[in-house]
Amino acid sequence: MADPLFSVPPAGDKTFASFYAEVGRSLKDVHHELLNELARAITERGWIQPVDAIVARLEDSGGFSKDKVRAAIAELQNKRLLTLDDTSARFTGFLGAISFVPTPHRAHLATGVDVYTHGGMELLTVNSTLLKAVDVFTKCPVSGKEIRLRVDKEQIVDSNIAGISGFVAEWDGSAPLEQVAADSPLFASDDDLEQWEKANPHVRGLALPGDLLLWVGMQAAQQLGALRFKLIGHHD
């Protein structure tokens, strides 16, 4: 039976900051090298090699034994920073935010690479996490309208719809991060946001109408992305 995933006490809108700070303090060189390797792969190629290939690569280039790398992978799984498929042969998720499996929420890099997340609001963190300008694509869950944004230098600089809004679900420190992201959509209008809230009264969090999304929402996205980038370290 697998160990329970690393969790933190709920702290409202500061739960994520507490989580990433705690996780960051526990990481060692092998963890950072592994996360760095995956960050380079996803930004440069848009796809990740199988687990065995990554283990062998870090043994050759980083001087870490295969046993040490595999132990680090297991530890990062427990810390919610990596997810693997059912066979443990392939990586499927990264940093509790990025999906290596295509989802309806896509961030497109200038290099032609697509990066996916589990929710609309998470798309706004990709710029700060990877330090890359991104064009993001998602759909409003209420109206079904296509939403396209460009995020560069930690700001929304272009959009196909005026008045886009969002919702940031509150994390209790133990629920699956994928579900928190899925409960944090972008909307085509404030009316769509209001309708979604009425239909989802069980989801606690912060509603971000258009004006608040541009300021409060983007500030929160920047902070969350920066916390994740610290776990990666420098990469080109």
N, C-alpha and C positions, 0 to 999 in steps of 0.2 A: 504494500500500500504506500502510495507516494506521500511525502511529507506535505502538510498544509502550506499553501503559498504564503510568502512573507506578507504581513499586514501591519497596519498602523492604526492607532486610535482615531476615530473620526474627529475632524477639527474644522468642519464647515468648508469654506473656500480655501483653507490653508492645508487641507489633507494631502493634496498632491505634492505641495512643497515639502511637507514633513516626510512624506514617503521617499521622494527622490533624494532628499538630504540624508536620510538614514541609509538608504541603499548605497549612495555614493561613498559614504564613510567606510563601507565594508568591502569595496572593490579593490582588487590587487592588479598588478601589471598584466597578468594573463587575462583578466576580465576586460580591461581596457583595450588590450590588443585585439581580442576577439570582437568586441563591439566596433572597434575601429575598422577591422577587416570587413565586417558586414556593411558598415556605413559606406566604405569606399566602393564595395561591390554594387550596392544598390544605386548609388549616385552615378557611377561610371558605366555600369553595364545594364542595370535595371533588372538583374536576376542574380540569384544566389546559388553557388555550387552546393552539392549535397554535403551533408555533415562530414562524411569521411574525408572528402576533398579539403574542406576547411581545416579539419584536424591535421591532416598531413601538411598543409601549407604553413600552418603556424609552427609545426615541428621543424620544418625546413628553414623558414624565414625568421621565426622568433626564438628558436632554441628551446621551446617548451616540449616536454615529453607528451606523447599521445594521452597518457593517463591523466596528466595535469590539465590538458585542454578539455578532455571529456568531463573531468570533474568540474571544471569551470563552467561548461555548458549546463551541467545539471544544477549548479548553484545559481546561474543566471535564470534558469527556468523557475527555480523556487522564488527568485526575487522579482518575477514577473517581467523581466527584461528580454526574455527569449521565449518563443513558443515553437514547438516542433510538431510534425504530423504524427499520426497514430503509430507509425512504424519507427519513429525517431530517426528517420533517414534524411529528412529535409527540414530546414528552418521555415517556419510559416509566419512568424511575427517578431517584432523588434522594438525594444524600448517601451513596451506597453502602449504603443501608438501606431506603428507602421505595420501594415500587412504585406507579406510577400506573396499573398494570394490575391488576385484581383477582386475588388469590391466596387460598389457603385460610386465610391468617393475617390476621385483620382486627382493627383497633383502631377503636372507635366513640367519637367525641367527643360532648360534651354538645350541640353545635350540630346534631347529626344527621348529621355528616359521617363517612364511613368512610375510614380510612387503612390501606393494606396493606403487609405486609413479606414477605420471602422465607423466613422461618423463625419458629418459635415463640418462641425466646429473644429475637429481635429485637423482638418485640412489647413486651417489658419496657423497651425503650429509648425508646419513642415519647413517653411522659410527659415525660422529661427533654429530649428533642430539641425538642419543640414547646411545652413548658410548658403542657400541657393534660391534665386528668384523662381517663383512657381506660378503657373497658370492652373487654377483649380476648377474642378468640374463636379457638380453634384446635382441632385434634384430636390425641390421642395417636397416634403412628405405629405403636404396637404393639397396643394394645387397641381403638383406634378411638373411644374415649370422647371426648365433647365436653368441652373445657376452657374455662371462663369465669373471668376474673379482672377485678378492678377495680384499677387502679393510679392512685394520687393522692398528690401530695406525695412522690413518689419511693419509695413503699411499696406493697406489695400489701395492700389493705385489705379485700378480699372475694374469695371463691372458691367455686365450686360443688363442688370436690373437696378433701378434706383430704390433705396429703402430696404435693402436686404437685412433681415433680422436673424437672431439665433437664440439658442437655449443651451445653457451649460448645466448639465446634470451634476448634482452633488455626489461625491464619492464617500462611501462610509468607511473606506480603508480596507475593506475585505472583499467586496463584490468583484466579479470579473471586470477588468478594465475594458474589454470589448463591449460589454453591455453598457457601461457608462458612456462610451463614445457613441454607441448606437442611439442612446437617449439624449444626445446633444446635437440636434440637426441645425442646418441653416434653412431659412425660410425666404420665400419670394416677397413677403410683405408682413407688416405688423399684424394684419388681420389673420393671416395664416398661422402666425405664432400664437395668437390668442385662441384660435380654434384648436390647435394642437394641445395647448395647455388644458383646455376644457376636456379634451378627450383623454388626457393622460394625467389625471390628478394625483396618481400614485408616484409620479416622478418629481422628486424634490430638486430644486436648483434655482438658477438665476435666469430670468427672461431678459433678453437683450434686444429691445426694439432698435430700429435703424440707427439712430444717433448714438445709442449706447454701444452698439456693436462696433462702430468705428473707433471708439475710444476705449471704453472699459473692456470690451471683448478682445480687441487687438492687444491691449496691454497684458491681459491675462494669457493670451496665446504666446506673446513674446516671452513672458516669464517662464511658462511651461516649456517652451522650446529651448530656452537657454539652459534650464535645469537638465534637460535631456542631452544637450550638446556637451555639457560638462562630463557626462558619463562616457562619451565617445572620445573626447580629446581632439587634438588637431588632426585633420585629414584634408587632403587636397580635393 
